[in-house]
Amino acid sequence: MKSFKLIQLLAITAVLLAGCKEETSQQEADAQEPGGLKTIFKDDFYIGAAISATQIEEADAKAAALLPKEFNSITPENVMKWMYIHPGRDSFDFALPDKFVALGEKHGMNIIAHALLWHSQLAPWVEQVKDAKEMEAVLTNHINTIVGRYKGRVHGWDVVNEALNEDGTLRETPFLKTMGEAYLEKVFKLAAAADPAAELYYNDYNIEQPAKRAGCIAMIKKLQAAGVKIDGVGIQGHWSIAGLPYEDIEKSIQEYAALGLKVHFTELDMTVLPNPWDLKGAEVSQNFPGSPFMNPYPDSFPVARQEEQAVAYQRLFELFLKHRDHIERVTFWGMNDGHSWLNGWPIKDRTNYPLLFDRNFEPKPAYRSVMELKKKAKP
Ligand code: G3I
């Protein structure tokens, strides 16, 4: 009798599991319908990805196939940063940036260039610039040469990246030290003159947080009052599964939109690893020693945590859809979990899972949860 009951139980379990499996594979098939993310959100905002040198060169066949299927906007993760594109005072290296722009054109994508001015990843010679006059000449050459080269081909520029401290004051960069805050107006005006059709953005992390947001709004208002053309603000969106600032994100969309700006989420990812220092944002100079406790999922990402991440991504995209009229673009900082900079920051050599595709380019539960939002919305 006991063994009969056990057999019955096993049979029921097998049927249930088969049902689940069928449902899961149906969900997977639905989620991978032709066109993917970019198609499902085509009436809402661009869906972008930051791409590395390997992906620009289409050296990885899986990445090369996934990129145009899922994304309709690209940003170069590193190759247009000052130290790579303008390494010597009179030398520029356009090899990879040219390929990046050509790849975007091949796929008819919204091409975003990143970043014209950033205190990090600067060429060392820029740190030696002594005074305002010399810096102005350096910036003029930098911007005229680079923006001029891609005139009419790049859709938007991250003109200034991360110029603010957490309290909303201006960061002590080589540009601020030599020129004072006048550098901000100068670079936006130079960029606008070099390519009048390109959109120009201010891009930063944590500018959804109240103090930094207030500083950002004050800075943008000053620029607007000085007649500067600024089309959008880039909220980077380096957030954690431990708590996304949904309310601050919503307030930020409303407050930046009230300035007449389009809002872009420019570097979206969601770390799932411990962060005992309560670091927020993406200050690349921060680095801490590792330990097994700090790297809890070296081999695989537990299913329960995947579901937790799916819920968080869904709630975030729900918010994005609610404010779709003000949002121009949502760009992920990397294509799959294996590519993410969060495997190396703020501790080197960890295994993180912050994006919508796993290391094998397979869609994760978070991908499906985001796609489902639009399916639910259909009549
Ligand atoms: O190019 C060298 C290569 O020659 C060398 O062999 C290799 C060895 O480590 O390092 C390579 O440089 C690395 C570079 O990425 C390219 O892979 C740097 O060490 C590394 O620090 C650099 O990190 C990038 C970081 O910005 C600093 O530029 C990350 O990939 C990139 O994701 C990250 O992106 C920034 C955004 O631009 C601005 N907002 C924050 C965001 C995250 O930090």
Residues whose N, C-alpha, C, O or C-beta is under 5 A from the ligand:
A	BS01	G3I	E77 N78 Q121 A282 V284 W341
